[in-house]
Amino acid sequence: MSTRLELLKRYLQEDPGDSFLRYALALEFMSLNDSEQAYSQLEKLLNDEPYYLAAYYMAGKLAESAGKNPEAIYWYSKGIEVARQQKNQHTMNELTEALNQME
């Protein structure tokens, strides 16, 4: 197990509600080529914190790479909606581009 993964898990035991740590844990699983665990972490994060905008793109990409196109479309579309609400044009453009590339 990576040292970074162990460290993130320890930090999350101390503060399980820290959205940034939860996102970082998902990214660490991705870096370790554990897409299933990364996707699971992102899914939990977005269910708990639907306004954590950065996670939508990664959840969509992981779903897409796993051949779960309906789920990818859901994450991209939901992320576009959240980005619009947050008036975050840059992220909205990224998510729209990802969604358009799928179609």
Z-matrix of the N, CA and C atoms (Angstrom, degrees):
N
C 1 1.452
C 2 1.528 1 108.54
N 3 1.311 2 115.79 1 140.39
C 4 1.459 3 119.70 2 -178.01
C 5 1.521 4 110.70 3 -70.45
N 6 1.306 5 114.83 4 149.43
C 7 1.454 6 120.79 5 178.02
C 8 1.518 7 110.61 6 -62.86
N 9 1.323 8 116.19 7 -39.55
C 10 1.463 9 120.50 8 179.77
C 11 1.529 10 110.27 9 -63.40
N 12 1.324 11 117.23 10 -41.04
C 13 1.457 12 121.50 11 178.65
C 14 1.529 13 110.27 12 -62.22
N 15 1.308 14 116.72 13 -45.81
C 16 1.466 15 121.08 14 178.23
C 17 1.523 16 111.17 15 -60.35
N 18 1.317 17 116.34 16 -41.95
C 19 1.462 18 121.70 17 -180.00
C 20 1.529 19 110.85 18 -64.44
N 21 1.320 20 117.31 19 -45.83
C 22 1.463 21 120.97 20 179.21
C 23 1.523 22 111.10 21 -61.73
N 24 1.311 23 117.10 22 -42.78
C 25 1.466 24 120.75 23 178.66
C 26 1.525 25 111.01 24 -62.73
N 27 1.308 26 116.60 25 -39.12
C 28 1.468 27 120.15 26 178.80
C 29 1.523 28 110.77 27 -66.22
N 30 1.328 29 116.49 28 -44.58
C 31 1.470 30 120.30 29 177.48
C 32 1.519 31 111.19 30 -60.46
N 33 1.323 32 116.63 31 -39.25
C 34 1.466 33 120.27 32 -179.87
C 35 1.522 34 112.36 33 -69.63
N 36 1.319 35 117.20 34 -28.04
C 37 1.466 36 118.96 35 174.23
C 38 1.528 37 109.95 36 -65.23
N 39 1.324 38 115.64 37 -35.46
C 40 1.458 39 120.78 38 179.32
C 41 1.530 40 111.70 39 -74.98
N 42 1.339 41 117.01 40 -34.59
C 43 1.460 42 121.97 41 -177.69
C 44 1.527 43 109.99 42 -142.22
N 45 1.336 44 116.92 43 76.77
C 46 1.468 45 120.42 44 -174.47
C 47 1.524 46 114.56 45 -64.83
N 48 1.306 47 118.55 46 -15.90
C 49 1.450 48 120.90 47 -179.50
C 50 1.511 49 114.77 48 -92.31
N 51 1.321 50 117.79 49 3.76
C 52 1.463 51 121.57 50 -177.54
C 53 1.531 52 109.96 51 -75.19
N 54 1.326 53 115.44 52 105.47
C 55 1.468 54 120.76 53 -176.12
C 56 1.515 55 112.39 54 -62.57
N 57 1.325 56 117.12 55 -39.03
C 58 1.464 57 119.30 56 179.68
C 59 1.524 58 110.81 57 -62.72
N 60 1.330 59 117.84 58 -42.43
C 61 1.462 60 120.74 59 178.31
C 62 1.527 61 111.12 60 -64.29
N 63 1.308 62 116.50 61 -38.41
C 64 1.463 63 120.40 62 178.82
C 65 1.527 64 110.22 63 -64.77
N 66 1.331 65 116.89 64 -40.70
C 67 1.465 66 121.22 65 177.49
C 68 1.528 67 109.93 66 -66.57
N 69 1.322 68 116.55 67 -42.98
C 70 1.466 69 120.94 68 178.81
C 71 1.526 70 111.02 69 -61.89
N 72 1.324 71 117.29 70 -37.04
C 73 1.463 72 121.12 71 177.71
C 74 1.529 73 110.36 72 -63.43
N 75 1.319 74 116.75 73 -43.08
C 76 1.468 75 120.44 74 177.59
C 77 1.525 76 110.67 75 -61.19
N 78 1.327 77 116.65 76 -44.12
C 79 1.465 78 120.03 77 179.02
C 80 1.525 79 111.68 78 -64.02
N 81 1.329 80 115.81 79 -35.25
C 82 1.470 81 119.08 80 177.71
C 83 1.528 82 110.43 81 -66.16
N 84 1.318 83 117.33 82 -41.37
C 85 1.471 84 119.63 83 175.62
C 86 1.527 85 110.06 84 -60.59
N 87 1.322 86 116.69 85 -38.88
C 88 1.471 87 119.62 86 177.18
C 89 1.520 88 110.55 87 -61.32
N 90 1.318 89 116.90 88 -43.82
C 91 1.464 90 120.14 89 -178.48
C 92 1.528 91 111.62 90 -65.57
N 93 1.330 92 116.07 91 -22.64
C 94 1.467 93 121.48 92 177.60
C 95 1.527 94 111.62 93 -93.68
N 96 1.346 95 116.29 94 10.16
C 97 1.467 96 123.28 95 179.79
C 98 1.527 97 113.28 96 60.62
N 99 1.320 98 115.83 97 32.34
C 100 1.464 99 121.09 98 174.97
C 101 1.525 100 107.63 99 -107.87
N 102 1.330 101 114.88 100 74.97
C 103 1.461 102 121.31 101 -175.49
C 104 1.519 103 113.03 102 -63.00
N 105 1.322 104 116.75 103 -36.41
C 106 1.470 105 119.70 104 -179.85
C 107 1.527 106 111.00 105 -62.21
N 108 1.316 107 116.40 106 -46.48
C 109 1.463 108 120.42 107 -179.80
C 110 1.532 109 110.62 108 -68.07
N 111 1.322 110 116.32 109 -38.28
C 112 1.468 111 120.36 110 178.22
C 113 1.526 112 109.72 111 -62.38
N 114 1.330 113 116.83 112 -46.20
C 115 1.460 114 121.03 113 -179.52
C 116 1.524 115 110.57 114 -63.26
N 117 1.308 116 116.22 115 -42.73
C 118 1.465 117 120.78 116 179.09
C 119 1.529 118 110.89 117 -59.82
N 120 1.316 119 116.42 118 -43.18
C 121 1.470 120 120.36 119 179.21
C 122 1.526 121 111.21 120 -64.38
N 123 1.331 122 116.92 121 -42.68
C 124 1.470 123 120.49 122 179.52
C 125 1.521 124 111.13 123 -66.04
N 126 1.314 125 116.16 124 -40.53
C 127 1.462 126 120.56 125 179.69
C 128 1.536 127 110.29 126 -61.68
N 129 1.323 128 116.64 127 -45.27
C 130 1.466 129 120.83 128 178.03
C 131 1.524 130 110.60 129 -63.04
N 132 1.319 131 116.45 130 -43.97
C 133 1.458 132 120.73 131 179.87
C 134 1.526 133 110.67 132 -59.29
N 135 1.321 134 117.22 133 -47.81
C 136 1.462 135 120.59 134 -177.24
C 137 1.529 136 112.24 135 -70.35
N 138 1.302 137 117.68 136 -29.72
C 139 1.465 138 119.68 137 174.60
C 140 1.527 139 111.12 138 -69.05
N 141 1.324 140 116.53 139 -35.90
C 142 1.469 141 121.56 140 179.66
C 143 1.522 142 112.54 141 -83.36
N 144 1.322 143 116.44 142 -36.67
C 145 1.469 144 122.80 143 -174.45
C 146 1.532 145 109.30 144 -129.75
N 147 1.325 146 118.08 145 75.29
C 148 1.466 147 120.18 146 -174.23
C 149 1.529 148 114.30 147 -65.12
N 150 1.305 149 118.75 148 -9.18
C 151 1.465 150 120.46 149 179.27
C 152 1.520 151 112.66 150 -100.33
N 153 1.349 152 117.35 151 9.22
C 154 1.472 153 121.04 152 177.19
C 155 1.530 154 107.72 153 -81.77
N 156 1.296 155 114.89 154 83.28
C 157 1.461 156 123.77 155 -167.39
C 158 1.529 157 114.47 156 -58.19
N 159 1.304 158 118.34 157 -38.83
C 160 1.467 159 121.06 158 -175.52
C 161 1.531 160 112.64 159 -59.71
N 162 1.312 161 117.06 160 -27.04
C 163 1.463 162 120.33 161 -174.20
C 164 1.531 163 113.39 162 -76.19
N 165 1.322 164 117.91 163 -20.70
C 166 1.462 165 119.58 164 -176.69
C 167 1.528 166 112.78 165 -64.99
N 168 1.302 167 117.02 166 -43.46
C 169 1.464 168 120.32 167 -179.55
C 170 1.530 169 110.28 168 -62.14
N 171 1.326 170 116.22 169 -46.23
C 172 1.463 171 119.68 170 -177.88
C 173 1.529 172 111.12 171 -66.81
N 174 1.328 173 117.28 172 -40.18
C 175 1.469 174 120.06 173 177.81
C 176 1.530 175 109.80 174 -62.46
N 177 1.321 176 116.48 175 -42.00
C 178 1.455 177 120.41 176 178.17
C 179 1.517 178 112.14 177 -62.52
N 180 1.324 179 116.07 178 -46.02
C 181 1.468 180 120.12 179 -179.54
C 182 1.525 181 111.72 180 -62.74
N 183 1.337 182 116.75 181 -42.13
C 184 1.463 183 119.40 182 179.19
C 185 1.525 184 111.06 183 -65.63
N 186 1.323 185 116.72 184 -42.10
C 187 1.465 186 119.70 185 178.09
C 188 1.528 187 110.16 186 -62.94
N 189 1.314 188 115.79 187 -43.60
C 190 1.467 189 120.91 188 179.79
C 191 1.529 190 111.11 189 -60.89
N 192 1.322 191 116.94 190 -45.54
C 193 1.469 192 120.29 191 -178.10
C 194 1.529 193 111.94 192 -68.16
N 195 1.338 194 116.71 193 -22.10
C 196 1.467 195 120.73 194 177.54
C 197 1.525 196 111.51 195 -89.93
N 198 1.341 197 117.03 196 3.50
C 199 1.450 198 120.67 197 179.65
C 200 1.524 199 113.34 198 77.89
N 201 1.325 200 116.98 199 15.46
C 202 1.468 201 121.90 200 179.17
C 203 1.523 202 108.57 201 -96.14
N 204 1.322 203 115.73 202 66.24
C 205 1.468 204 120.53 203 -174.16
C 206 1.521 205 114.66 204 -59.44
N 207 1.343 206 119.81 205 -41.21
C 208 1.471 207 117.81 206 177.98
C 209 1.539 208 112.17 207 -60.36
N 210 1.338 209 116.49 208 -37.88
C 211 1.461 210 119.75 209 178.25
C 212 1.529 211 110.46 210 -68.90
N 213 1.321 212 117.17 211 -40.30
C 214 1.464 213 120.58 212 178.23
C 215 1.524 214 110.40 213 -60.73
N 216 1.328 215 116.03 214 -45.02
C 217 1.463 216 120.43 215 178.83
C 218 1.527 217 110.14 216 -61.14
N 219 1.321 218 116.26 217 -40.77
C 220 1.471 219 120.24 218 178.30
C 221 1.529 220 110.57 219 -59.82
N 222 1.338 221 117.05 220 -50.22
C 223 1.472 222 120.39 221 -177.20
C 224 1.522 223 111.46 222 -64.19
N 225 1.316 224 117.78 223 -43.89
C 226 1.468 225 119.63 224 178.39
C 227 1.530 226 110.72 225 -61.95
N 228 1.335 227 115.91 226 -45.96
C 229 1.472 228 120.15 227 -177.79
C 230 1.523 229 111.63 228 -65.04
N 231 1.319 230 116.36 229 -43.87
C 232 1.466 231 120.79 230 178.70
C 233 1.528 232 109.67 231 -63.97
N 234 1.323 233 117.05 232 -41.02
C 235 1.460 234 121.30 233 178.12
C 236 1.518 235 112.06 234 -62.76
N 237 1.326 236 116.83 235 -38.89
C 238 1.471 237 120.95 236 177.51
C 239 1.522 238 109.48 237 -61.53
N 240 1.326 239 116.15 238 -43.19
C 241 1.462 240 121.21 239 178.61
C 242 1.541 241 111.21 240 -61.32
N 243 1.326 242 116.61 241 -45.59
C 244 1.465 243 120.85 242 179.52
C 245 1.523 244 110.60 243 -65.92
N 246 1.327 245 117.11 244 -42.03
C 247 1.470 246 120.98 245 178.59
C 248 1.528 247 110.59 246 -61.42
N 249 1.319 248 116.12 247 -40.05
C 250 1.471 249 120.54 248 178.15
C 251 1.530 250 109.63 249 -62.63
N 252 1.321 251 116.71 250 -44.71
C 253 1.466 252 121.12 251 179.33
C 254 1.533 253 111.01 252 -62.09
N 255 1.338 254 116.14 253 -36.96
C 256 1.463 255 120.88 254 -179.00
C 257 1.528 256 112.32 255 -86.24
N 258 1.328 257 115.93 256 -1.11
C 259 1.471 258 121.98 257 -178.05
C 260 1.536 259 111.58 258 55.97
N 261 1.336 260 114.55 259 41.94
C 262 1.460 261 121.70 260 179.96
C 263 1.536 262 107.76 261 -104.34
N 264 1.317 263 115.49 262 87.63
C 265 1.467 264 121.72 263 -174.84
C 266 1.527 265 112.25 264 -63.72
N 267 1.327 266 117.10 265 -39.68
C 268 1.469 267 120.61 266 -177.99
C 269 1.533 268 111.06 267 -59.78
N 270 1.322 269 116.75 268 -50.69
C 271 1.464 270 120.06 269 -179.07
C 272 1.522 271 110.85 270 -68.04
N 273 1.318 272 116.81 271 -36.74
C 274 1.460 273 119.95 272 177.23
C 275 1.527 274 110.20 273 -60.57
N 276 1.336 275 117.02 274 -41.34
C 277 1.465 276 120.93 275 177.50
C 278 1.525 277 111.68 276 -63.80
N 279 1.327 278 117.46 277 -43.00
C 280 1.473 279 120.94 278 179.25
C 281 1.525 280 111.20 279 -61.43
N 282 1.316 281 115.93 280 -45.45
C 283 1.460 282 120.39 281 -179.22
C 284 1.525 283 111.31 282 -67.62
N 285 1.323 284 117.02 283 -38.74
C 286 1.464 285 121.21 284 177.80
C 287 1.526 286 110.13 285 -64.42
N 288 1.306 287 116.79 286 -42.30
C 289 1.466 288 120.81 287 178.17
C 290 1.530 289 110.69 288 -62.31
N 291 1.326 290 117.12 289 -44.54
C 292 1.474 291 120.75 290 178.47
C 293 1.522 292 110.96 291 -60.81
N 294 1.323 293 115.37 292 -43.38
C 295 1.473 294 120.45 293 179.59
C 296 1.526 295 110.62 294 -64.38
N 297 1.331 296 116.83 295 -44.53
C 298 1.466 297 121.03 296 179.69
C 299 1.527 298 112.28 297 -63.38
N 300 1.313 299 117.57 298 -35.21
C 301 1.463 300 120.68 299 179.30
C 302 1.523 301 111.89 300 -67.76
N 303 1.310 302 116.43 301 -25.27
C 304 1.472 303 120.12 302 178.44
C 305 1.535 304 110.63 303 -73.65
N 306 1.326 305 116.38 304 -31.71
C 307 1.469 306 120.11 305 -173.06
C 308 1.489 307 112.96 306 -84.11
